[in-house]
Amino acid sequence: MRVRFGSGFGWLWSAYAVSTYGTWIAFGAFPLIAVRVLHSSAFEVALLEAAGLAVAAIVAVPLGPWVEHRSKRPVMMAMDLVRFLAMASVPVAYVLGLLSYGQLLAVSVVSGAASIAFTAASGAYLKHLVRSDHLLIANARFEGTSWVATAAGPPLGGALIGLLGPVVTITADALSYLLSALAVLRIRGGDVAAPRDPATRLRGADLLGGWRFILHDRVLRCLFLNSILVGGLIMATVPLLAVLLLGDHHVPAWQYGLAFGIPALGGLVGARLSARLVRRYGRHRVMTVSGWLRSLFPLGLAFIHPGITGLLTVIVVEGLLITCMGIFNPIYATARLQRTPADHAAQVLTAWSVSSKLVQATLMVIWGVLATLTSPLSAITVSGVLLLATPLLLPKRTHSSDPGVSDAVTPN
């Protein structure tokens, strides 16, 4: 089904696309610079990843209410400019010989917090810009773009680093945020901001508004718990897979890149199938089946072994997992927006992002300790086993409904 969204959506999609490609081109740039330029230890590299996520999430907590009561396009442009300045400071400091580990950590925090605020504002604006019955198709386009960038960005970034040096991809990422801000600037039409009494000051309780709304809606609560646990358990294994493949199994870097680049194309396939499957089988059924499948496939990583067959195991398992995620993610993102009133969207999305990043950072540290005490493969296997229980948190439909996009999802 072809839907015409108008130029406003086109520019918003363009802003998302260019910044997403920039992010994935620069994927792994900070750890690379920390190791090769600053000669940081393995612990410092792990701390850079985990602390950047956690501190950025904490810093972003007060941004939810702030974004909620402001026009969303100026917020998006402001966050893009913040990210541009933060990322651009790295190549400048590198050229001047002033780059430090502390600066990388500060940039990681600032850009991470700004990204959370941008995501909240853009999600709220998407709800304003697109009709409710077209949100699934819109979210599928964003999802497909994300997975194509995931597949193409890291190999391109690696080639650029090989040709032009360690900070070139960070420069490209910085410029992508500037282009994103220009795309948002081109959007014409209305904006959205929740009303607020100017005489009323922001209270501490307002900071928890997004979490309160999520926890009081049983469907959102189920989706929330499922998504942050699945994301956390999957992300906890990413560094361990790098150690297992690159260290223990001595997989060449280019093969390692292919092992995660090729499966990402499954996300594009899943995103393109998502709306079609919903129209045919109903939203609840598709979300449930894809939600169960994405929890089953990661256990296949427990069978990784040295050699080409082990590498093919990673490609097949990751490909199946990412295809299911490509189907599931637009459906759950649409249900989340449809169940959230416009005047709560920014706070809900901020709370969601903050929680996801905090859980990911925490589980990365825990799984790092677990891998140290046992082995990377054992820790990866534990994650796969725990993922098997996560579909029990998915919402359950309690009555039959039309198998279209508006298929109702009701809680357990």
Secondary structure, 3 states (H helix, E strand, C coil): CCCCCCHHHHHHHHHHHHHHHHHHHCCCHHHHHHHHCCCCCHHHHHHHHHHHHHHHHHHHCCHHHHHHCCCHHHHHHHHHHHHHHHHHHHHHHHHHCCCCHHHHHHHHHHHHHHHHHHHHHHHHHHHHHCCHHHHHHHHHHHHHHHHHHHHHHHHHHHHHHHHHCCCHHHHHHHHHHHHHHHHHHCCCCCCCCCCCCCCCCCCHHHHHHHHHHHHHCHHHHHHHHHHHHHHHHHHHCHHHHHHHHHHHCCCCHHHHHHHHHHHHHHHHHHHHHHHHHHHHHCHHHHHHHHHHHHHHHHHHHHHCCCCHHHHHHHHHHHHHHHHHHHHHHHHHHHHHHHHCCHHHHHHHHHHHHHHHHHHHHHHHHHHHHHHHHCCHHHHHHHHHHHHCCHHHHCCCCCCCCCCCCCCCCCCC
